[in-house]
């Protein structure tokens, strides 16, 4: 009777090429997966600062800073369904079509999530402004998407909610 049991010298699991290949594949898969998960606060800090800088540039109609932050193919979609591109926003800033008293994120509302070369910022924004002689004072939620490029982080897509209903003080 012939034995069909493999001898240690015929198949040594820890030292086989197949086992090494499997270990490499598993290690690479784990490394890739961990890069896709939302990253640490350390990864989010530069994006958070950049988004705050962008909001400040909008407030002061600083088209130069806005131009540096916005990607060339940038798109903004408002809660009303209006779509604006980079050129639209830069023209509005250069013409100073809106005068802002406030254009700031509510303290503590900003949350940044980073997945590899993509980051999403969500925050509650307070806008107090005058446009075309008409005053506005409202809050809205927004989501801003940034992509890391060879030239740094760029703001590629924004989406804003409708203005939120006013909350009466009690």
C-alpha angles and dihedrals in degrees: 000000000000119000118233093195114116116236120232091250092053097052123015107173099201092051103037120114090232092056092049091050091051091049092051092049092049092047092050092047091051092047092049093047093051090053090054095053118091106278136226128288088258091065091046098051098082092047092048090051092047093051091049089049090051093052089050091050090052090050092054095037089241099169092176094060092041089053091053093051102039119082114235091246094045119151130190121195116193128207089255090058098253115146122210130182132204094271091052093054095044091050091049090051094046091050090045089226090165126045111203127207090173132015102153140128114249108254112265095011098097116102123178123196120188126197111178107295095353128080132181122202120197123184145147109255125203113207122188112170150132121238122176090349092304118118120221130191118174146123127232139173120242139185118207120191120208129188124201109234132177085268095051133264117342129191105237107165137017132185124187130193125230112274109282121244113265114261112222117227114239 
